[in-house]
Amino acid sequence: MKILINKKFILFIAVLFPFIYLSSSCHNNKGEGDNKDKKILTERIQYDVFIKSPEPDLEWWNQNIEGSKRETFVKTILDLAYTGKVKAYDYFNNLLSPDDVKKIGNEVDSVSMDDPSNTNKKIDTVLRKKLDIQQITKVRFLEEWYLDEKNYAFEKKVVGMMLMMPNYDDSLKLRGYQPICWIYFDSRYPAILK
């Protein structure tokens, strides 16, 4: 059933694409009063998108952004949060400081281990884990969708996004995707969600 829904969605987008393209190219020449024909389809829709394909047999562009562009995109979003240029929130929409965001995926731990040269002696080893931006392979979008029935235009407005990376158990089985943080591009959020 999930595949069927995805095929319908892809067909929906494929059918609307010419109208979206024509509408967006014509939009630049129109005046301010042209928004009256837009009807909101939904105030909020949330979905996940792979930015690095989990399936190597797919075409390079399918569920994927080319490597250097993906890294630039991820670095840009993280830098906005690290510098405090945008406010970042945890999964539950609690405000995070820039230092809180910098700690995500960056951990320091110490472990006592047997000394290889003397099994009667323990040595402390410091383990440092650093966030690898290449592991950020998914984005969760929060959007508003509009439809201009008169001009056959479909428009999406991104109001928020969350970077995500895979989380594996000790046997390297995928448990799910770990959120980095939410970033909102609309001043109504996240208050409107609470």
MOPELIN-V461940 format. One record per residue. N is the residue number from 1. RES is the residue in one small letter. SS is DSSP state (~ for helix, > for strand, _ for the rest). Layout:
# MOPELIN-V461940
[[N/RES/SS] [N/RES/SS]]
This chain:
# MOPELIN-V461940
[[1/m/_] [2/k/~] [3/i/~] [4/l/~] [5/i/~] [6/n/~] [7/k/~] [8/k/~] [9/f/~] [10/i/~] [11/l/~] [12/f/~] [13/i/~] [14/a/~] [15/v/~] [16/l/~] [17/f/~] [18/p/~] [19/f/~] [20/i/~] [21/y/~] [22/l/~] [23/s/~] [24/s/~] [25/s/~] [26/c/~] [27/h/~] [28/n/_] [29/n/_] [30/k/_] [31/g/_] [32/e/~] [33/g/~] [34/d/~] [35/n/~] [36/k/~] [37/d/~] [38/k/>] [39/k/>] [40/i/>] [41/l/>] [42/t/>] [43/e/>] [44/r/>] [45/i/>] [46/q/>] [47/y/>] [48/d/>] [49/v/>] [50/f/>] [51/i/_] [52/k/_] [53/s/_] [54/p/_] [55/e/_] [56/p/_] [57/d/_] [58/l/_] [59/e/_] [60/w/_] [61/w/_] [62/n/_] [63/q/_] [64/n/_] [65/i/_] [66/e/_] [67/g/~] [68/s/~] [69/k/~] [70/r/~] [71/e/~] [72/t/~] [73/f/~] [74/v/~] [75/k/~] [76/t/~] [77/i/~] [78/l/~] [79/d/~] [80/l/~] [81/a/~] [82/y/~] [83/t/~] [84/g/_] [85/k/_] [86/v/_] [87/k/_] [88/a/>] [89/y/>] [90/d/_] [91/y/_] [92/f/_] [93/n/_] [94/n/_] [95/l/>] [96/l/>] [97/s/_] [98/p/~] [99/d/~] [100/d/~] [101/v/~] [102/k/~] [103/k/~] [104/i/_] [105/g/_] [106/n/_] [107/e/>] [108/v/>] [109/d/>] [110/s/>] [111/v/>] [112/s/>] [113/m/>] [114/d/>] [115/d/>] [116/p/_] [117/s/_] [118/n/>] [119/t/>] [120/n/>] [121/k/>] [122/k/>] [123/i/>] [124/d/>] [125/t/>] [126/v/>] [127/l/>] [128/r/>] [129/k/>] [130/k/_] [131/l/_] [132/d/_] [133/i/~] [134/q/~] [135/q/~] [136/i/>] [137/t/>] [138/k/>] [139/v/>] [140/r/>] [141/f/>] [142/l/>] [143/e/>] [144/e/>] [145/w/>] [146/y/>] [147/l/>] [148/d/>] [149/e/_] [150/k/_] [151/n/_] [152/y/_] [153/a/>] [154/f/>] [155/e/>] [156/k/>] [157/k/>] [158/v/>] [159/v/>] [160/g/>] [161/m/>] [162/m/>] [163/l/>] [164/m/>] [165/m/>] [166/p/>] [167/n/>] [168/y/>] [169/d/_] [170/d/_] [171/s/_] [172/l/_] [173/k/_] [174/l/>] [175/r/>] [176/g/>] [177/y/>] [178/q/>] [179/p/>] [180/i/>] [181/c/>] [182/w/>] [183/i/>] [184/y/>] [185/f/_] [186/d/_] [187/s/_] [188/r/_] [189/y/_] [190/p/_] [191/a/~] [192/i/~] [193/l/~] [194/k/_]]
